[in-house]
């Protein structure tokens, strides 16, 4: 059986022991379209937003309760220090992001709306890629960046007022967080919501037997334990119930899924 899974501390033992054919895709997100469009993989890492949108589109995958990647997203919304902008000032402005449906962007929009009173429909989102899920159409306040553009260069040139950074944190000293005291704000959000901001979990195709899914889940549990059960990689249904509830709520509020799925509907 074919699998897509990145190299993380919590997945190292699993990748050594699981009888799966792991395809070398770096970063794993480069293979997400192949998961939800080509249905190529029996076992796959997926961004939580992509998974939820894929479920809404009827794609044949179900979730395993294992987070392989998460981070607090507040520091990922950044601006040029020479043209600082406050969160509330983003209305009417342009914000760059890889794709409108990228999970970090989903969390940032939820934070802006819920904690800063921002109407995100009044922001122009400048994007570089379409959604992983082919059935999704970007809302009207989304535009595509010119071909060949680079997001960080656009920010420093003043072509966008802020940007959502990707997997690698920005190292240019000219670029600073939009949200004041972003790390402290992230800790406060986590305490208040009782949740972490999931990036990637794992899913199995509906054609995979329950016995196989359960065996893989057990082996994942052993792999997470061998890595010391990293704090931002919670494993198991109860450890992830609240995380998933909050993710579903944010994705639904932003119109990317038609209803709020119960956690049990998502799981293998």
C-alpha positions in Angstrom: 0.0 0.0 0.0 1.1 3.5 -0.9 1.8 6.2 1.8 2.7 9.9 2.0 4.2 11.0 5.3 6.9 13.5 6.3 9.9 12.9 8.4 9.1 13.9 12.0 10.4 12.7 15.3 6.9 11.3 16.1 6.8 9.4 12.8 10.3 8.0 12.7 9.6 4.6 14.2 6.3 4.2 12.2 8.2 4.8 9.0 10.7 2.1 10.0 8.2 -0.5 10.9 5.0 0.1 8.9 4.6 -2.2 5.9 3.8 0.7 3.6 5.5 2.0 0.4 6.4 5.6 1.5 6.8 8.0 -1.4 9.6 10.5 -1.0 7.7 13.9 -1.4 9.4 17.0 0.1 7.7 18.8 1.6 4.7 16.5 2.1 2.3 19.3 1.2 3.6 19.0 -2.4 1.7 15.7 -2.5 -1.6 16.9 -1.0 -3.2 17.5 -4.4 -2.3 13.9 -5.4 -4.1 12.7 -2.3 -7.4 14.5 -2.7 -7.5 14.7 -6.5 -5.8 11.6 -7.7 -6.7 9.5 -4.6 -3.2 8.0 -5.0 -2.4 7.2 -1.4 -3.9 4.6 1.1 -2.3 6.4 4.0 -1.5 10.1 3.9 -0.5 13.1 5.8 -2.9 16.0 5.2 -3.4 19.5 6.3 -6.5 19.7 8.5 -8.2 22.3 6.2 -7.5 20.2 3.2 -8.9 17.1 4.9 -12.1 18.9 5.9 -12.6 20.4 2.5 -12.0 17.0 0.9 -14.6 15.4 3.2 -17.1 18.1 2.1 -16.3 17.2 -1.5 -16.9 13.5 -0.9 -13.4 12.3 -1.1 -12.9 8.8 0.3 -10.7 9.4 3.3 -11.1 9.2 7.0 -9.0 10.7 9.8 -6.7 9.0 12.3 -6.4 11.0 15.6 -2.7 11.7 15.3 -1.2 15.2 14.8 2.2 15.1 13.0 2.6 18.9 12.7 1.2 21.8 14.7 2.3 25.3 15.7 0.8 28.4 17.1 0.2 30.6 14.1 0.1 34.2 15.6 3.8 35.0 14.7 3.2 33.8 11.1 1.3 37.0 10.1 4.0 39.5 9.3 4.6 42.9 7.8 7.5 45.2 6.8 8.8 47.0 9.9 9.1 50.1 7.8 5.4 50.1 7.1 3.9 48.6 10.3 0.2 47.7 10.2 -2.0 46.7 13.2 -4.4 43.8 12.8 -7.5 46.0 12.6 -5.8 48.1 9.9 -5.7 45.2 7.5 -9.3 45.8 6.4 -9.1 47.3 2.9 -5.5 46.2 2.5 -3.7 43.3 0.7 -2.3 40.2 2.4 -0.2 37.6 0.6 -0.6 33.9 1.3 0.5 30.8 -0.6 -3.1 29.7 -1.1 -6.4 31.0 0.4 -7.2 27.5 1.8 -3.7 26.9 3.3 -4.2 25.9 7.0 -1.9 28.6 8.4 -4.0 31.2 6.6 -7.2 29.6 7.9 -6.0 30.0 11.5 -4.8 33.6 10.9 -8.2 34.6 9.5 -9.9 33.0 12.5 -7.6 34.8 14.9 -8.1 38.2 13.1 -11.9 37.8 13.1 -12.4 36.5 16.6 -9.7 38.4 18.6 -9.3 41.6 16.6 -12.7 42.2 15.1 -11.4 42.1 11.5 -13.8 41.5 8.6 -11.6 39.2 6.5 -13.9 39.6 3.5 -12.6 43.2 3.3 -9.0 42.0 2.9 -7.7 41.3 -0.6 -5.9 38.0 -0.3 -3.1 37.7 -2.9 -2.4 34.0 -3.6 0.0 31.9 -5.6 -1.8 28.6 -5.8 -5.3 27.2 -6.1 -6.8 25.0 -3.4 -5.7 21.4 -3.1 -9.3 20.3 -3.4 -10.4 21.0 -7.0 -14.0 21.6 -6.2 -13.3 24.6 -4.0 -13.5 28.1 -5.6 -11.8 31.0 -4.0 -14.0 33.8 -2.7 -14.2 37.0 -4.7 -11.8 38.9 -2.5 -8.9 36.6 -3.6 -6.6 37.4 -6.5 -3.6 35.6 -8.0 -0.2 37.1 -7.8 1.6 37.8 -11.1 3.5 34.7 -12.4 7.0 34.5 -11.1 6.3 36.7 -8.0 7.8 35.8 -4.7 5.8 36.6 -1.6 8.6 38.0 0.6 9.8 40.2 -2.2 6.3 41.5 -2.7 6.1 42.4 0.9 9.4 44.3 1.0 8.4 46.1 -2.2 5.1 47.3 -0.7 3.0 45.3 -3.1 1.2 43.6 -0.2 0.7 45.1 3.2 1.3 41.9 5.2 1.8 38.2 4.5 1.3 34.8 6.0 4.6 33.0 6.1 4.9 29.3 5.3 6.6 26.4 7.0 10.0 28.1 7.4 9.9 31.1 9.8 11.0 34.5 8.3 14.6 35.4 9.2 14.8 38.9 7.5 15.1 41.4 10.3 13.0 43.9 8.3 10.0 41.6 8.7 8.1 41.6 12.0 4.8 40.1 13.4 1.6 42.1 12.8 0.0 40.8 16.1 1.6 42.6 19.1 3.6 40.3 21.4 2.6 37.4 19.1 4.2 34.6 21.2 2.3 35.7 24.3 -0.9 36.2 22.3 -0.5 32.6 21.1 -0.1 31.2 24.6 -3.1 33.2 25.8 -5.2 31.9 22.8 -4.2 28.3 23.6 -5.2 28.7 27.3 -8.4 30.3 26.4 -9.5 27.9 23.7 -8.1 24.8 25.3 -6.7 23.8 22.0 -3.7 23.8 19.7 -3.7 25.0 16.1 -3.4 21.8 14.1 -1.5 21.9 10.8 -1.2 18.2 9.6 -2.8 14.9 10.7 -3.0 11.6 9.0 -5.8 10.0 7.0 -6.6 6.6 5.5 -8.5 5.8 2.3 -12.0 4.3 2.9 -10.9 1.2 1.0 -8.4 0.4 3.8 -9.8 -2.2 6.1 -10.6 -1.3 9.7 -8.1 -3.9 10.8 -5.3 -2.2 8.8 -6.4 1.2 10.1 -6.3 0.0 13.7 -2.9 -1.7 13.3 -1.5 1.5 11.8 -2.9 3.6 14.6 -1.4 1.3 17.2 2.0 1.6 15.5 1.6 5.4 15.3 1.0 5.4 19.1 4.2 3.4 19.6 6.1 5.8 17.4 4.8 8.9 19.2 5.7 7.3 22.5 9.2 6.5 21.3 9.6 10.2 20.4 8.5 11.2 23.9 5.0 12.2 22.9 5.8 15.7 21.7 3.6 18.4 23.2 2.4 19.7 19.8 1.8 16.2 18.4 -1.1 15.0 20.5 -2.2 11.4 19.8 -5.6 9.8 20.3 -9.2 10.8 20.1 -9.6 12.5 23.5 -6.3 14.3 23.2 -7.5 15.8 19.9 -11.2 16.1 20.3 -11.1 19.8 21.3 -8.4 20.6 18.7 -10.6 19.2 16.0 -13.7 20.9 17.3 -12.0 24.3 17.1 -10.5 23.6 13.6 -14.0 22.5 12.3 -15.5 25.7 13.7 -12.9 28.0 12.1 -13.1 26.3 8.7 -16.9 26.3 8.8 -17.1 30.0 9.7 -14.9 30.8 6.7 -17.3 29.1 4.3 -14.9 26.3 3.3 -17.2 23.5 4.5 -21.0 23.4 4.5 -21.6 22.4 8.1 -19.9 21.7 11.4 -18.9 18.1 11.4 -18.9 16.2 14.6 -15.5 14.7 15.5 -16.8 11.2 15.3 -17.8 11.8 11.6 -14.2 12.5 10.7 -12.5 9.5 12.2 -11.7 6.0 11.1 
